């Protein structure tokens, strides 16, 4: 799943059936290949941006708060501030349970 051609067309116009980068030993050598860490970081940031509480993401993704904040949370300081504000607004207006 770390190569675009596994989920769509090859960005290099190669035939996936004969492409040298589709062999297990060459998967990481594809110029468009991404590391699993990049995909994990994107997924974690996506959940946080969608409003999932950090403690829920930590448990679901099996990552500590320190590691999540240092390596996985790509939200800007402003995005984090707005998420806190929204959560507090909901809590004070009775929407939080």
C-alpha positions in Angstrom: 0.0 0.0 0.0 3.0 2.3 0.1 3.1 2.5 -3.7 0.6 4.6 -5.7 0.1 1.8 -8.3 -1.3 -0.5 -5.6 -4.4 1.8 -5.3 -4.4 3.5 -8.7 -2.4 4.1 -11.8 1.4 4.2 -11.9 2.6 7.8 -12.0 5.5 6.6 -14.1 3.4 5.0 -16.8 4.9 1.5 -16.0 2.9 -1.7 -16.5 2.5 -3.0 -12.9 2.6 -6.6 -14.2 6.2 -6.2 -15.4 7.5 -3.3 -13.3 10.7 -4.1 -11.5 9.6 -2.2 -8.4 6.6 -4.5 -7.8 9.0 -7.3 -6.7 9.2 -7.6 -2.9 12.9 -6.9 -2.8 12.5 -3.7 -4.8 9.3 -2.2 -3.4 11.1 0.6 -1.5 13.1 1.6 -4.5 10.1 2.9 -6.5 10.5 6.7 -6.8 6.9 7.2 -5.7 7.1 4.8 -2.8 6.3 6.2 0.7 7.3 4.8 4.0 4.7 3.3 6.3 5.6 5.9 8.9 4.4 8.6 6.5 1.1 6.9 6.1 0.7 6.4 9.8 1.5 10.0 10.5 -1.1 11.2 8.0 -3.7 8.9 9.5 -3.1 10.1 13.0 -3.1 13.7 12.0 -6.4 13.1 10.0 -8.1 11.7 13.1 -7.0 14.6 15.2 -8.1 17.2 12.6 -11.5 15.4 12.5 -11.9 16.0 16.2 -10.9 12.7 17.7 -9.6 13.3 21.3 -5.9 12.8 21.5 -6.3 10.1 24.2 -8.6 8.1 21.9 -6.0 8.4 19.1 -3.2 7.4 21.4 -5.1 4.2 22.4 -6.3 3.3 18.9 -2.9 3.8 17.3 -0.9 2.4 20.2 1.3 5.5 20.6 2.2 7.5 23.7 1.3 11.2 24.1 4.9 12.3 23.9 5.6 10.3 20.7 2.4 11.4 19.1 3.1 15.0 19.8 6.7 14.8 18.7 6.5 12.6 15.6 2.9 12.2 14.4 0.8 15.3 15.0 1.2 17.5 12.0 -1.4 20.1 13.0 -0.2 23.6 13.3 -0.3 25.4 16.6 -3.3 27.3 15.4 -5.2 24.1 14.5 -4.4 22.7 18.0 -5.6 26.0 19.6 -8.9 25.9 17.6 -9.5 22.3 18.5 -9.0 23.1 22.2 -11.4 26.1 21.9 -14.0 24.0 20.2 -13.8 21.2 22.8 -14.1 23.7 25.6 -17.0 25.5 24.0 -18.8 22.2 23.6 -18.1 21.2 27.2 -19.4 24.5 28.6 -22.5 24.5 26.5 -23.5 20.9 27.5 -22.7 19.2 24.2 -19.9 17.2 25.7 -20.8 14.0 27.6 
